[in-house]
């Protein structure tokens, strides 16, 4: 069944994406101030330290979103190869001190002099653009492993390997998952996908077993109370936040867990602060907003004018969906804790700007009315 493209429907759909995105960003800024003001005063003597930086990056990100939404998304194909080459260069550079900045045992930030930039946030977008371009280009050969899959597989393996050297196991898995998802959208054969999935999962298990801290995270996930003051501390404090909030929360700014109990309350565990201060209702609103955004993202993908648009929108939507679901699952204890930001809401300029850039590209794909492709 073909979906007719009506002007009113398109404008309403664009407005929905925009409203949901800006709602998440706005709510995130409010919660960043609530969760970080005491911490900022203790560390920097300025309760607005994190708030001011996030507001700056929000302005930059929104401007970039509007610029990208008004550009023809097909132009991104011209930058597909350059983007992946730049990504590899960045990933190599951050391994060279003092260019790469090390925090928390991982080297993920590039020193730009006036600021630091988390390279993998750019890499994920560049990888999706490259895969969308290449897979659309070889669409007629996608069922042939050598002609359609081998080259992007090698590129993903190189990028994923460099990401693992940081180390950033979670991002490497996200890149691999998006690659598999985009191959499926492009029409790759299920046996080929299965052939790659099995060694990928086996390799993931081996890498977890090889690194003691990764194994400890899994053990803490299975029984956090066994080491409640160390490996299980984060998730236990997060559970306390969720339990304290109840249905409606204790009130904005009145949470206690952010007072040096909950680690990183303004970044990885910002949803825990939402749970305590805005309660189940607040968390439910956040989850519903993400569901609406992801749903609309896939609608955009299936309505795209060409295969490149479908793959690009699908890849970007998968990125937002994976990051949000992993963060939410981690803070409620459904999966082991992972240092991954909640898109649009967690403190962090690189994540916020690139997430808004992804929405800008989605809006550009949605705005194209040249023809209708596929169904939904």
N, C-alpha and C positions, 0 to 999 in steps of 0.2 A: 504494500500500500504506500503510495507516494504521499508525502506531506506537502501540501500547498504552502507557499511562502507568502504570508500576508504581511503587509507593512505594520499593521497594528500588533500582530503577534510578535514580529521581530523586535519592535520597539519595547513591548512589554517584557519580552524575554531579556533583552539587554538591560532594562531597568532592574529586573529581578537580580541578575548577576551583580550589577553595580551596588544595589542596596544591601544584598547579603554580604558582599566583600567589605564594604565600608562599615557595616554594622560590626563585623568581626574585628576590624582594625580599631574602631572606636572603643568597643568593649575591652579589647586588649590593652589599649593605652590607659584606660581607667584602672584596670586591674594591675597593670605594671606599676602605676604610681602607688596604689594601695599596698601592693606586695613588696615594694622596694624602698619606700621612703625611709623607713627606720634603718635598713641596711645601707642605703646611700648616705645617710647622715653619719652613721658609724664609720664608714670607709672614707668618705670624701668631704664630710662636713657640709653637705648640700643635699637636702631631702629630695630635690627635684633633679638630681644628676641623671638618673636613668630616664626619667620622664622627658627631659629636654632633648636627650639624644634620640629617643624613640620618636618624638614628635618631628624632629628634623628628618629622620629617615622615612617617616610616614609621608611627609610632604614630597620628598624626592621620589618615593615609590609611586605615589598617586600621580605625580606629573609624568613619570615614565609610563605608567599604565595608560594614561590618556594619549600620550604620544604614540605608543604602539597600537592602541585601538584605532587610531586614525591613519595608520599605515597599512598598505596592502600586505597581508601576511605572506603572499607569494614571494615578496622581496627577501624574506628570510632564507630562501633556498640559496641565494647568492652568497650568503655568509655561512652556509652549513659546514663546508670543509675548513674555512678559516677558524670558525668557532671551536671545532674539535682540536685543531692544531694548537690554538691558544690555550685551550683547556689542558692539554698534555704539557705544554710549556709551564703553565702555572703550577701544575701538580709536581713537576720536577723542581721548580724554583723553591717551593715552600719546604722542600727537604734539605735546602741549603741554608744553614744559619749564617748571618742573622736575618736573612730575607724572610724565612719562615718563622712564625711566632709559635712557641710551644706553650700550651696551657692544659693543665689537667692530664699531663702525660701524653698528649697528642699534638702533632704539628699540623694544624688545619688552617692557619691564618697567614695571609700575605701582608707583609709590612709595607704600607704605602706612604709612610712618613707622617702624615697628619692623621691617619686612621689605619685600622686593620680590616682586611676583607677575607671572609671565609670562602675559600676558593671553590669548595664543592657545591655551593649554592649556584654559582655560575655554571659549573661543569654539568650539573643535572639538566639545566635548560639547554645548554649547547648540545648535549648528548641527544636530547629528544628531537631538537631541530635536525641534527645530522641523520638520525635514524629515520625520521619522517621523510626527509629528502631522498635518502638512499633507497629505502624500501619502496617508495613510490616510483622511483626511477627504474627499479628492477622488478616491478610488479608482475610482469609477464613471466619472470623466472623464479618467483618466490617459492615455488614448490620444488625447485632444484637447489639442493643444499649448497653446492659449490658456487653456483652463479648468483643465488639470491641471499644466502645466509652467511656464508663463510667470512666475507670481508667485514660486515658489521660485527660478527662474533669476535673477530680478532681485535677490532677497535675497542669493543666493550671490555674484552679481557685485559687489554693494555691499560685502559682507563681505570677499570676496577682494581687491577693490581697496584697501580700507583696510589689509589685511594686507600687500599689496605696497608700500604707502607706508612700512612700517617700516624697511627692506624685509625681507620674508621670503618669498622666491620658493618655497621648498620647501613651506611650510605652505599657501600659496595653491594649489599643485598638489594637495596632499593633500585639501584641502577640495573641490576640483573633482572629483577622482577618486571621493571618497566620495559626492558628489552624483550622479554618473553611475551608480555602483553601486547606490545606493538607488533611483534611478529604474528601473533594470533589475529589481530585486526587486519594485518596485511594479507592474510590468507595462507600462512605457512601450514605445512602438513603437521598433523598431530604427532605422528611418529618422530618427526624431526624435533618437535618441542619436547617430547618425552625423552628423547635421546640426550638432550642438553640438560633437562631438569634433574635427572638422576645423579649425574656427576656433580652438578651444582649443589644439591642437597648434601651429598656425601662429603664434598669439600667443605661445606659450611660446618658440618659436624666435626670434621677433623680440626678445623681452625679454632673451634670453641674448645676442644679438648687440649690443643697445643698451648693455649694461653691461660695461665692460672686465673687471671682476673675475669676472663669470660666464663670460665667454668664456675667460679665463685658466684657470679651473677645468676647462673642457672640454679645452683644449689640454694642461693638465697630466695630465688623465686619459688622453689619447691617448699622451703621451710624458712621463711624470714625470721621467725622467732628463735631459731637455733643460734643466730648470731645477731641479735637485735641491736647491739650497739655498734656494729660495723657494717657488714654487707647487707643486712636486712633493715638498716636504719631508715633509709630513704622511703621504702614502700610502707613501712609501719607508720612513719610520720604522715605520709600521704593518706593512709587509711584513717588516721585520727582526724585529719582535716575533713574527709568525707563524712565521718561519723558525727563530728561536731556540728556540721552545717545543718543537718536535718532537711526538712522539706523546703524551708524558705531562707536558711542561712542566719548567721548571727548579725548580719548588717555590714554594709560596705565600710571597710577600714577597721572593723572591730575583731578581725580574726587574730588568733593567738599563735598559730603554727608558723606564721611568717616571721615571728620574733626569734629567729636563730634556732628554731627547731627543724623546720622543713628546709632541706638544702636546696639552693637555687629556686626560690619561690617565684621569681620573676621570669625565669627562663623555662627549663624543662618541666617544672611542676606548677606552672601558673594555673592549670585547671584545678589543682588541689586547693588553691586559694579561692578560686571561684566557688568550689564546692562548699568551703567553710563559710564564706561571706554571703554568697547568693543562693546556697543550698542546692537541692536536687533540681529545683526549677531553673536556676541559672545554668547548671551543667546541661540540662535537657535543651535549653534554648541554644547553647553553643553547638551541641550535637546536631540538632535539627537544622541549624544554619549551614553546617558542613554538608549534611545530606542534601539539602536543596542545591548547594553550589556544585557538588559532585554530579547530582542528577542532571542539572542544567548543562554541565560540562560535557557529559556524554550525549545529550540531545544535540548540542552544537556539533559534536564529532560526527554524528550520524546524518546531520543535515548539511554538512560541509559541501562545498561546491566541487571538490576533487579529493582524490585519495590522499594527497599531501595534507590537505586541511583536516581530513578525518584522522589520520595518524598523529598529526601535530596536536590537535585538540584532545584526542584520546590519551596521548602520552602525558600532556600537561595535567589533565584531569586525574590520571592515575597517580601522578606525583603528589598532588594535593591530597588525594584520598589515602594514599599509603602513609604519608607523613602524619596526617591527622589521626588516622586509625591506630598507628603505632604509638604515638604519644599518648592518646587517650587510653589505649589498652595497657600501657606501661604504668600510668599513674593510678590505675585502679587494680593493678596486680594480675592482669590477665596474661601478660608476657613479662619476661625479665626487664628490669629497668634499662633504658637506653637513652643516652644523651642526645635526644632529637627534639627540636623545637616544635611547638604547635603552630602551624602556619597562621600568619596574620596576627597572632595574639602574643606569642612569646617575645621577650625582649631580644633584640638582635637585628642590627641594620641590614646585614647581608641577606638574612632569611626574609625579612619583611619586603625589601626592595625587589628581590627576585620573585617572591610570591605574587606581588602586585604586577610585576612584568608579565608573569604567566597569565594572569587574568586579562591584562591588556591584549595579549595575543589571542586569547579566547574570544574577546569582544571583536577583534578584527576579523576572525574567521566567521563569527556570527553575522557580522555586518555585510559580508559578501552575498550578493543575491543573484549571481550570474546564472546559476542553475541549481537544481536540487539533486543531491546524490544519495542514494540509499533510502532506507526507511527506518522507522523506529516504533 
